[in-house]
Amino acid sequence: MNEEAPKAQEPEKTEQAGTATETGATETEPTSPEQPQETIEDKLAAAETKIAELQDKYLRQAAEFDNYRKRTIKEKADLILNGAEKTITAILPVLDDMERALKNMDKMEDVDAVKQGLDLIFQKFVKVLGDQGVKKIETENADFDTDLHEAIAQVPAPSDELKGKVIDCVKTGYTLNEKVIRHAQVAVGL
C-alpha cells in the first residue's frame, strides 16, 4: 500500500505542472527570434546616445547665444561711436556756410550784410537742430519749473504777477526729443 500512495501523487504533480506551463505562470516562454529582448547594455547605449545629442544641442545653443551677445555688444559699440553721424552730416552744410562767411568777412565793408549773412546761417543751424529733435526751452513769462529751469539767481519781482516766474534767461536750455539735455539757467522773481 505504501507504494501506491506515492504513485498517485506524482501524476497530480505533472498535471499541475502541465497546467502551469500552459498559462505561463511558472515558466518563462522563450522569446521568438523576431522580438529580441532589449538588454541593459542596449538601454545604456541608447541613453548615452541621447545624452550626447542633448549635450551637442546645448553646446550649439550656448555658442549661438554667445555669438549673439558678442554681435549685440559690437553693434552697441558701433552705435555709440557712430550714433551722431546723422546729426554731424546734417550740421556740415552749416559749417561750410560759416567758413564761407569768415572768408568773405574781410572783404565785406557793409556790416548789415554780414549781420544778415550770420543771421541766415544761425537760422539754418537752428532748423537743422530742430530736424534732429532739438528744441529751445521757452522761458519768456514762464512759470519756474525745476524740470526745465535751473535758478541761478532770485531777483525782486517788478509786479506781484511775476513772483515765481522767470524774469531773465542767462543761458538757453534745450530738449532732445522731449528730454531735457540742458536746463535753462534763469533768474526767478521773488
C-alpha positions in Angstrom: 0.0 0.0 0.0 2.8 2.3 0.6 3.9 2.1 -3.0 0.6 3.0 -4.4 0.3 6.2 -2.5 3.4 7.9 -3.9 2.4 6.9 -7.4 -0.9 8.5 -7.1 0.6 11.8 -6.0 3.1 12.0 -8.9 0.5 12.2 -11.7 -1.2 15.0 -9.9 2.1 17.0 -9.9 2.6 16.6 -13.6 -1.0 17.6 -14.2 -0.4 20.8 -12.2 2.9 21.4 -13.9 1.3 21.0 -17.3 -1.5 23.5 -16.4 1.1 26.0 -15.0 3.1 25.7 -18.2 0.1 26.3 -20.4 -0.8 29.5 -18.6 2.9 30.6 -18.5 2.8 31.5 -14.8 5.7 29.4 -13.6 7.9 29.1 -16.6 9.0 31.9 -18.9 8.3 31.4 -22.6 11.4 31.7 -24.7 11.3 34.9 -26.9 10.9 34.4 -30.6 13.8 35.5 -32.8 11.5 38.1 -34.3 11.3 40.1 -31.0 14.8 40.3 -29.5 14.7 41.3 -25.8 16.4 44.7 -25.1 19.3 44.3 -22.8 20.6 46.7 -20.2 23.6 47.4 -22.4 21.3 48.4 -25.2 19.3 50.7 -22.9 22.6 52.2 -21.6 23.9 52.8 -25.1 20.6 54.4 -26.2 20.7 56.7 -23.1 24.3 57.6 -23.8 23.4 58.5 -27.4 20.5 60.7 -26.2 22.8 62.4 -23.7 25.4 63.0 -26.4 22.7 64.5 -28.6 21.4 66.8 -25.8 24.9 67.9 -24.9 25.6 68.7 -28.6 22.3 70.7 -28.8 23.2 72.5 -25.6 26.7 73.4 -26.7 25.4 74.6 -30.1 22.7 76.8 -28.4 25.3 78.2 -25.9 27.7 79.0 -28.7 24.9 80.6 -30.7 23.8 82.8 -27.7 27.4 83.7 -27.1 27.8 84.8 -30.7 24.5 86.8 -30.5 25.8 88.5 -27.3 29.1 89.4 -28.9 27.3 90.7 -32.0 25.0 92.9 -30.0 27.8 94.3 -27.9 29.7 95.2 -31.1 26.6 96.8 -32.6 26.0 98.8 -29.5 29.6 100.0 -29.5 29.3 101.0 -33.2 26.1 102.9 -32.4 27.9 104.7 -29.6 30.8 105.6 -31.8 28.9 106.5 -34.9 25.5 107.4 -33.5 26.0 111.1 -34.1 26.8 110.5 -37.8 23.4 111.6 -38.9 23.5 114.8 -36.8 27.0 115.7 -37.8 26.2 115.1 -41.5 23.2 117.5 -41.2 25.4 120.1 -39.5 28.2 120.1 -42.0 26.5 122.4 -44.5 26.1 125.0 -41.7 29.8 124.6 -41.1 30.5 125.2 -44.8 28.4 128.4 -44.7 30.3 129.6 -41.6 33.7 129.0 -43.4 32.5 131.0 -46.4 31.2 133.8 -44.2 34.5 134.1 -42.3 36.5 134.2 -45.6 34.3 136.9 -47.0 34.1 138.9 -43.9 37.4 140.6 -44.5 36.3 141.7 -48.0 32.9 142.9 -46.8 32.5 146.6 -45.9 28.8 146.5 -45.3 28.2 145.4 -41.7 24.5 144.9 -42.2 25.2 142.4 -45.0 27.5 140.5 -42.6 24.8 140.5 -39.9 22.2 139.3 -42.4 24.5 136.5 -43.5 25.2 135.4 -40.0 21.5 135.6 -39.2 20.8 133.3 -42.1 23.4 130.8 -41.0 22.1 130.9 -37.5 18.5 130.2 -38.7 19.8 127.4 -40.8 21.6 125.9 -37.8 18.5 126.2 -35.6 16.4 124.4 -38.3 19.0 121.6 -38.6 18.9 121.1 -34.9 15.1 121.2 -34.9 15.1 118.5 -37.6 17.3 116.4 -35.3 14.8 116.8 -32.4 16.5 119.7 -30.6 14.2 122.4 -29.3 14.8 125.5 -27.3 13.2 125.7 -23.8 10.9 128.8 -23.8 11.5 130.9 -20.7 9.8 134.2 -21.5 7.0 134.8 -18.9 7.1 131.1 -18.0 6.4 129.8 -14.5 9.6 128.5 -12.9 9.7 124.7 -13.4 12.6 122.7 -11.8 12.2 120.1 -14.6 13.1 122.7 -17.2 14.9 125.5 -15.4 17.9 126.0 -13.1 17.6 129.0 -10.9 20.9 130.8 -10.6 19.5 134.0 -9.1 16.5 135.3 -7.3 15.5 138.9 -8.1 12.8 141.1 -6.7 9.7 140.8 -9.0 8.6 144.1 -10.6 5.0 143.1 -10.0 3.1 140.6 -8.0 2.1 138.5 -11.1 5.9 137.9 -11.9 6.6 136.3 -8.5 7.7 132.7 -9.1 8.1 133.3 -12.8 11.2 133.5 -14.9 12.4 137.2 -15.1 15.5 136.7 -17.2 17.2 133.8 -19.1 21.0 133.7 -18.6 21.7 130.6 -20.7 19.2 128.9 -23.1 18.1 125.4 -22.3 17.4 122.6 -24.8 15.4 119.4 -25.1 16.2 116.5 -27.4 13.1 114.5 -28.3 11.3 115.9 -25.3 14.1 115.0 -22.9 16.0 117.9 -21.2 19.6 117.9 -22.3 20.5 121.3 -20.8 18.4 123.2 -18.2 17.7 126.8 -18.9 19.7 129.0 -16.4 17.3 131.7 -15.2 16.7 134.4 -12.7 13.4 133.9 -10.8 11.2 136.7 -9.4 10.7 136.8 -5.6 
